[in-house]
Amino acid sequence: MNRRTVVIGLGNPLLSDDAIGLAALAQLAARYVIADEVECYDGGTWGMTLLPAIESASRVLFLDAIDTGAAPG
C-alpha cells in the first residue's frame, strides 16, 4: 500500500504573488525532520509537471494563503 505523502507549497514570487505557501514549506523543512515517505515540492511555478507526484501519492497537502483583509482563520 502506498503511504507516500506529497506536500506542495503554492504561490509565485515571480508574478508578485505573496508566495506564503512557499515560505511555509521552507519553514516546515527548516524546523522539522521530514519523514522518508513525505516529499515536498515548490508548486509556485511547476504547474502541470507536478501531476505525476500528485497522482502517485496517497495523500496531498497544499500550503497556500490569501490576504482578504479579514481576521485569520
N, C-alpha and C positions, 0 to 999 in steps of 0.2 A: 504494500500500500504506500502510495506517495504521501509523504508527510512534509513536503517542501513548502516553505512559506516565502513569498516574494513581497518585499516592502519597496514601494515606489514613491519617491518624493516628487511632487509636482510643483510647477512654477517655472517661469522663464525669465531670467535676468536680462537676456538679450533683447526682449521685447518690452522692457520696462515693467515687467510683472514683479510682484513683491517677492516671489520665489521662496516664500516661507516654508513650503513643503521641502525644498532642498536644504534649507537651513535646519529644519527639524531632523531630516535624515542625517545630516552631518553631525548634529549633536547626539543623536542616537548611537552612531558609530563611534564617536569620541568618548562617550560616557559609559558604554556597556560592552560587555563581551558578547559578540553576536554568535549564536549557535551555528554549527556547520550546516544545518538544514534550512537556514534563513539566508536569503540572498537580497541584497539591497541594490536598487537601481536609481540613477538620476533620470527621472522621467521628464525633465524640463524640455529637452529637445530631441529625445529619441523617437517619439511618436510611434508609428506602426512597427518599428523594429522591436518594440517591447512585447509584441503579441506572442512569440514563441515562449518567452519566460512566463507570461500570464497563463497561457494555455496549459503548460506543463506543471503548474503549481496546484497544490490542494487548497491553499489559502493565499489571498492577495490583500495587502493593506496599502491604501493610498493615503499619503500625507499631503494635505493641501489646506488652504485657508483663504478667506476673502475678507476685506475690510468693508463692512457695511455701515460703520459708524454706530452700530448697536453695541450693547454690553456683551462681553464674551460669553460663549456658551450657547 
